[in-house]
Amino acid sequence: MHRFKDNVRYDVGRMLTSVSVSTATSATVTTGTSVDMRYYNNFAGLVGGAVGAGASALTAYITEATFATGVFNQATPLATVAIASATSPYTGYGGSIEVRAEQMSDGHRFLRVEVLPTSGTGNRLAIANLRFNSRFPQTTLPT
């Protein structure tokens, strides 16, 4: 029987209130919280919010590092996806991006979602992280 609590870990990546937020502006990368993939096989980043004044396109990507506060390799992300391509301000959006543990480079254990708006000001966003498909499903995983 599948036990959700044993197989899925939900991590809030970038959320200041229950509604959302971080304000992202043109050419400024907003980063989510780094997560440890030691006990999990899959990772999904969830991004949602609203495009602010000036409209914008938002690109999300997943980067990796060898430790939580390390240098995340932005030059070669593991995955990239366009989350929003608004033509008018205050358009809501949502999207996801995911990778598998085997896509990570040797020695790298930590992942995080990063979001880059191409233009606009006051883009609102929230980033949440899901780690799932535990590598050791018979044990209780650490938090």
C-alpha distance (Angstrom), angle and dihedral (degrees) to the residues before:
residue distance angle dihedral
M1 . . .
H2 3.79 . .
R3 3.80 114.0 .
F4 3.79 110.1 -161.3
K5 3.80 95.4 -159.8
D6 3.80 92.2 54.4
N7 3.78 94.9 47.0
V8 3.81 106.4 35.9
R9 3.79 130.5 54.6
Y10 3.82 119.2 -169.9
D11 3.80 115.9 -156.5
V12 3.78 124.2 -176.9
G13 3.77 105.3 -131.6
R14 3.78 106.1 -176.6
M15 3.76 116.7 -5.0
L16 3.77 126.8 130.3
T17 3.79 99.3 176.5
S18 3.75 135.3 10.1
V19 3.79 89.9 -89.8
S20 3.74 102.5 47.9
V21 3.45 142.5 -80.0
S22 3.48 143.9 -151.7
T23 3.76 127.0 79.0
A24 3.78 112.7 -138.1
T25 3.79 124.1 -166.1
S26 3.77 134.4 -169.5
A27 3.81 115.8 -58.9
T28 3.82 92.8 -0.2
V29 3.80 115.2 120.4
T30 3.81 115.5 -139.5
T31 3.80 112.3 -155.2
G32 3.77 129.7 -155.0
T33 3.78 125.4 -144.2
S34 3.80 115.9 -72.6
V35 3.80 115.2 -115.2
D36 3.79 131.2 -156.8
M37 3.81 114.0 -122.8
R38 3.82 95.9 -169.9
Y39 3.82 93.6 113.5
Y40 3.82 101.0 30.0
N41 3.79 137.5 71.1
N42 3.83 100.9 -160.3
F43 3.79 136.7 44.2
A44 3.81 130.6 -170.2
G45 3.77 127.5 -177.0
L46 3.81 118.3 -154.6
V47 3.80 118.4 -156.2
G48 3.79 124.9 -174.4
G49 3.77 139.8 155.6
A50 3.79 142.2 96.1
V51 3.78 133.2 -63.8
G52 3.80 110.7 -119.7
A53 3.80 136.2 -148.2
G54 3.77 115.6 -34.9
A55 3.80 92.2 27.7
S56 3.76 121.5 -112.5
A57 3.76 149.6 -164.4
L58 3.79 116.3 -121.4
T59 3.79 124.5 -153.5
A60 3.81 121.5 -166.4
Y61 3.76 124.3 -162.1
I62 3.80 138.3 173.4
T63 3.79 119.9 -127.4
E64 3.80 130.8 -173.6
A65 3.80 137.8 -144.1
T66 3.78 139.3 177.9
F67 3.82 93.5 -118.9
A68 3.83 136.4 17.6
T69 3.80 97.8 -100.2
G70 3.77 94.8 32.5
V71 3.76 130.7 115.6
F72 3.79 109.0 -72.8
N73 3.79 113.0 -145.0
Q74 3.82 104.0 -119.5
A75 3.80 93.5 166.9
T76 3.81 92.9 69.2
P77 3.81 110.5 26.9
L78 3.81 119.0 -170.6
A79 3.82 91.7 -130.9
T80 3.81 137.5 4.8
V81 3.81 130.3 -166.5
A82 3.81 136.3 170.8
I83 3.81 106.2 -120.6
A84 3.81 100.2 -180.0
S85 3.77 136.3 9.0
A86 3.78 101.6 178.6
T87 3.77 122.4 178.1
S88 3.79 94.8 -170.3
P89 3.81 130.5 41.5
Y90 3.79 125.1 -101.0
T91 3.78 95.3 30.7
G92 3.81 113.0 148.4
Y93 3.78 121.4 -130.5
G94 3.77 143.1 177.9
G95 3.76 136.0 180.0
S96 3.76 146.0 151.6
I97 3.77 138.4 -130.5
E98 3.78 127.2 -167.9
V99 3.80 146.3 -178.4
R100 3.79 138.6 -177.9
A101 3.80 123.8 -122.8
E102 3.81 91.8 -115.9
Q103 3.82 89.3 63.5
M104 3.81 89.9 64.6
S105 3.79 120.5 99.4
D106 3.80 119.1 -107.7
G107 3.80 111.6 -83.1
H108 3.81 93.7 18.2
R109 3.81 115.8 118.5
F110 3.79 106.5 159.8
L111 3.81 131.0 74.4
R112 3.80 134.2 -176.4
V113 3.78 137.9 177.5
E114 3.79 118.3 -121.3
V115 3.81 125.1 -169.2
L116 3.80 125.3 -158.3
P117 3.82 122.4 -170.0
T118 3.79 113.7 -153.5
S119 3.80 94.2 -151.8
G120 3.77 144.6 -15.9
T121 3.77 134.0 68.5
G122 3.75 131.8 -107.0
N123 3.81 97.1 27.3
R124 3.81 106.3 169.6
L125 3.76 119.6 -146.1
A126 3.76 145.0 164.6
I127 3.80 125.7 -161.6
A128 3.80 123.4 -158.5
N129 3.80 128.0 -179.7
L130 3.79 129.9 -144.0
R131 3.78 122.8 -168.6
F132 3.78 115.0 -172.9
N133 3.82 147.1 162.1
S134 3.77 97.3 55.7
R135 3.77 118.8 -137.4
F136 3.81 90.8 -137.5
P137 3.83 106.0 37.8
Q138 3.80 94.3 168.4
T139 3.80 93.2 65.2
T140 3.78 134.1 64.3
L141 3.77 106.7 -105.6
P142 3.80 122.8 -133.5
T143 3.78 118.5 -110.2
